[in-house]
């Protein structure tokens, strides 16, 4: 049996970075400013320059990044916030924290991102339930930005704010606009498995709104005013550790090259697998950072393929096996009036393959050959 492959190979990235991470950690150990130390400010400047946002504000994790924006906007009971059902729970979870109502929207079958027709139906549904339509959280699933022109137009019509959940898409672009510069704000995650990940938890909020940025800065440190003992609003403990910032500074230096490698690997997968399974569709007017490479095939075949690949030492994952509107914690929240058939179908059909910048051609050939053997 061949040696098992990693789903995401952080060890190879560690070798690529060499001693730079060790030196970065040592600098933090030497100065001892472990919370909100100088590396945090340096990272924020680097992130803002990378994507072109006026403000980049680091925080404790991607979920808190969403929550900080919602807090800054004053989201609360009676507010409806629209988000896709086919995503990780954090998107809806942050809405529910504040007593607001997540209203679930269907996604498109090719990009896995928000279906604007379903979003419009969800807005009508919210109004029939005496909810106040407040905003939209658009998720850039698997690394590809959502169709923001259509979403922004609908938001303008209904006077909704737009928050981009870029936990999987930081580093991508949409029609010449970098992720991090779309909507009132963008939230991202630096969880280790993300395209740009630290060695623990971390996140960031990006915005061009000076007032929103000032409020988020306050909220992430317990609602501080002039100092941490001057609390001008209810906040949370949402700070990033200095050690994680130091690590991300070094990782950001090689991030553009890693994005390029991800794009090459995704293109190679698509060329080899098209016609055999459903391959993800990337629109010509945007780029993806390919947080996941996710194929689709009928449910029975999907499960057989996953089992067959596992026996061959090839890991897979299902992102996501149960859409949020069918999960215990969220099943009582509203859904778009025409239902969410695509989300329900995709949960039975999706399968994510190994994807990381250090996936060599020989290993990718092995994966492709195994898929072809299992399906023939």
Secondary structure, DSSP 4 states (H G I P E B T S, - for coil): -PPPPPSS-HHHHHHHHTTHHHHHHHHHHHH---BS-HHHHHHHHHHHHHHT-SEEEEES-HHHHHHHHHHHTT--TTEEEEEESSS-THHHHHHHHTT-EEEEE-B-TTT-SB-HHHHHHHHHHHHHTT-EEEEEEEE-GGGB---HHHHHHHHHHHT-EEEEE-TTTTT-EETTEETTSSSSEEEEE--TTSSS--SS--EEEEES-HHHHHHHHHHTBTTBSSSTT-B-S---B-PPBHHHHHHHHHHHHHHHHHHHHHHHHHHHHHHHHBTTBB-----TTB-B--S-EEEE--HHHHHHHHHHHHHTT---B-TTSS-GGGSTTTTTS-B-TT--HHHHHHHHHEEEEP--TT--HHHHHHHHHHHHHHH-
